[in-house]
Amino acid sequence: MKTATKTELPSKELLNELANETSERCVSIYMKTATAGPETTQAPIRLKNLVRQAHEQLDGGNDTLKKTLEEVAGMEHDSTFWQHQSHGLAILISPTRQAWISLPTEPKEEVTVGSHFSLCQLAAQSNTMATPLVLTLSWERASLLHVHQSSVTEVTTGGFPAAYDDIVTERDPEQQLQYHTQSGGSGGSDVAMYHGQGLGEQKIEADRQMYLNQIAKRLKSHAYDHDGPLWIMATEEVQGHFKSNCDLTIGHVISASPDSLNETARNTRLLETRQSQTHGVSNSLGEKLGNALGKGLGSTKLDEILLAALDGRVETLIVQQQTPVRGSFDKDKRSVSVSPDGPDNLLDEAVRLTIQTGGEVVVADERDSEQTNASAAIFRYSIGS
């Protein structure tokens, strides 16, 4: 079995790997966890119960997989593990892979065993449209944050958070005391002067340049693995200096001093901004979908979407509800039927096929969606074109 993958937000590459995982038995467990307090003691009990459900669904199943599930259940005794969690956890296990993924928002409890992993909830939580990476920057410090649907989490790796005083160390006095002799006044004496007028201002400028360059370098390494938009929260002065030191595309700017806001006020500001930005993207995407439907390059019918996804025609899949849609999907016969007791989650099939063929999955906030369809899709091309 491959070494367990532990991550906070899966990249497109990892999602694609998970979508392409096919086995006789793939176990998907989604569970609620807690960040702190007495609720952290409930998660181990919850895990044990969910693993028991997975065992029941295996019904004989793979001995290797059963052994792995027993090891997973053993995590209930690791108190340190449960005290360092986010709001949810996805555990995906097959005979060749094990992935533990921390979820930023509370998922719906789910245990499934099938020929592939259940990815609808994971795609929802990894929705790039709603998960900006935010740099909060002042002349004193810099932090990096993920802004999720209802929570904000801080990045604590790769040089973040960072402090100005830790980056700009005191310079060598020999370098600071460079001077030139300058003719004095009428007496003709020579006096030692610091090199250049206003050396203090020049040193401050050079130190700030060093600080911003280092922040930009650290940010690049994080942005490279992040599929969503990049934002910055800073005063207009700091923004201007930083942009001249960083060639990354800043998708949105929040003009505010992060140092003037406490954590609660800062997070509230970020969540409100995310919501307004997401609505703007949703409206734009809705217009694009409407145009596509008018030209025969889209659909709101799940059976049509599934067949299009199977053919690799889905450019963008818009999931408008995460409640499973049961039915059966025969790929060889290209037949789709919806039935409450069907063996397949048709919505999850559409998500998986879209990811496999390089399409984008966008999950709408169910609270904001006015659509009754489980999904909608924009196609790359129409049949016969």
Secondary structure, DSSP 8 states (H G I E B T S, - for coil): ----EEESS--HHHHHHHHT---S-EEEEEEE--SSSGGGGHHHHHHHHHHHHHHHHHTT--HHHHHHHHHHHGGGG-HHHHTS--SEEEEEEETTEEEEEEESS----EEEEESS---HHHHHHT-GGG--EEEEE-SSEEEEEEE-SS-EEE--STT-SEEHHHHS----HHHHT-EEEEE-STT--EEEEESSTTHHHHHHHHHHHHHHHHHHHHHHHHHHT--S-EEEEE-HHHHHHHHTT--S---EEEES-GGGS-HHHHHHHHHHHHHHHHHHHHHHHHHHHHHHHHTTSEE--HHHHHHHHHTT-EEEEEE---S--EEEEETTTTEEEE-TT-SEEHHHHHHHHHHHTT-EEEE--TTT----SSEEEEESS-TT-
